[in-house]
Amino acid sequence: MIRVQYFARYREALGLDGEQLRDSGEFTTVDQLRLFLLARGGVWDVLGEQNLMCARNQELCSLDEPLEEGDEVAFFPTVTGG
C-alpha cells in the first residue's frame, strides 16, 4: 500500500486530503504514481502541472524517486512569495 497526500490547492481541486492505494506494486517511481492519478482525468489534470512538487516519506524528492511498499507520497504546488 502507498499512502498519497494532497496539499494546498491540489487538495482543494481534488476535494480530498489523501488516499491509500492498495495495489502499489505497479508504481516503481513517484512519476508512475502521478501518471496513474492523471489518467483519472478531469480534476486530476491538476497533477500534470509542470511546477508540481513532491515528497516521499516527508522528504522532498524528484519524480524519478523510487517507491516501495508502505511509502507515503505527497503532491503540492510550489510556494511563491513576494
C-alpha positions as CSV (number, residue, x, y, z in Angstrom):
1,M,0.0,0.0,0.0
2,I,1.1,3.6,-0.7
3,R,-0.4,6.5,1.1
4,V,-0.9,9.6,-1.1
5,Q,-1.4,13.1,0.4
6,Y,-2.6,16.2,-1.5
7,F,-1.8,19.7,-0.2
8,A,-2.8,23.3,-0.7
9,R,-4.8,24.0,-3.9
10,Y,-4.4,20.3,-5.1
11,R,-6.3,19.2,-2.0
12,E,-9.0,21.9,-2.8
13,A,-9.2,20.9,-6.5
14,L,-9.4,17.2,-5.8
15,G,-11.7,17.5,-2.8
16,L,-9.7,15.2,-0.7
17,D,-6.7,15.2,1.7
18,G,-5.3,11.9,0.6
19,E,-5.9,8.2,-0.2
20,Q,-4.4,4.8,0.1
21,L,-3.6,2.8,-3.0
22,R,-3.5,-0.9,-2.2
23,D,-2.0,-2.3,-5.4
24,S,1.2,-0.3,-5.1
25,G,3.4,-2.9,-6.9
26,E,2.6,-1.2,-10.3
27,F,4.3,2.0,-9.2
28,T,8.1,1.9,-9.1
29,T,8.6,5.7,-9.2
30,V,6.7,8.8,-8.0
31,D,6.1,9.7,-11.6
32,Q,4.4,6.4,-12.4
33,L,2.1,7.0,-9.5
34,R,1.5,10.6,-10.7
35,L,0.7,9.3,-14.3
36,F,-1.7,6.8,-12.8
37,L,-3.5,9.5,-11.0
38,L,-3.5,11.8,-14.1
39,A,-5.2,9.0,-16.1
40,R,-8.3,9.5,-14.0
41,G,-8.9,12.7,-16.0
42,G,-11.0,15.7,-15.1
43,V,-9.8,17.5,-11.9
44,W,-6.9,15.1,-11.7
45,D,-5.3,17.1,-14.5
46,V,-4.0,19.4,-11.8
47,L,-1.3,16.9,-11.1
48,G,0.1,17.5,-14.6
49,E,1.4,20.9,-13.8
50,Q,5.0,21.5,-14.7
51,N,5.8,23.1,-11.3
52,L,4.4,20.3,-9.2
53,M,6.5,19.4,-6.2
54,C,6.6,16.0,-4.4
55,A,7.9,14.3,-1.3
56,R,8.5,10.7,-0.4
57,N,8.3,9.9,3.3
58,Q,8.2,13.6,4.2
59,E,11.4,14.4,2.2
60,L,11.4,16.5,-1.0
61,C,12.2,14.3,-4.0
62,S,12.1,14.3,-7.8
63,L,9.6,12.5,-9.9
64,D,12.1,9.7,-10.7
65,E,12.3,8.8,-6.9
66,P,11.8,5.1,-6.5
67,L,8.8,3.9,-4.5
68,E,8.5,1.0,-2.1
69,E,5.6,-0.7,-0.3
70,G,4.5,1.4,2.7
71,D,5.8,4.7,1.3
72,E,3.9,8.0,1.8
73,V,3.9,10.4,-1.2
74,A,2.8,14.0,-1.1
75,F,2.0,16.3,-4.0
76,F,1.9,20.0,-3.6
77,P,2.3,23.2,-5.7
78,T,5.4,25.3,-5.5
79,V,5.1,28.1,-3.0
80,T,5.9,31.6,-4.1
81,G,6.3,34.7,-2.0
82,G,6.7,38.4,-2.7
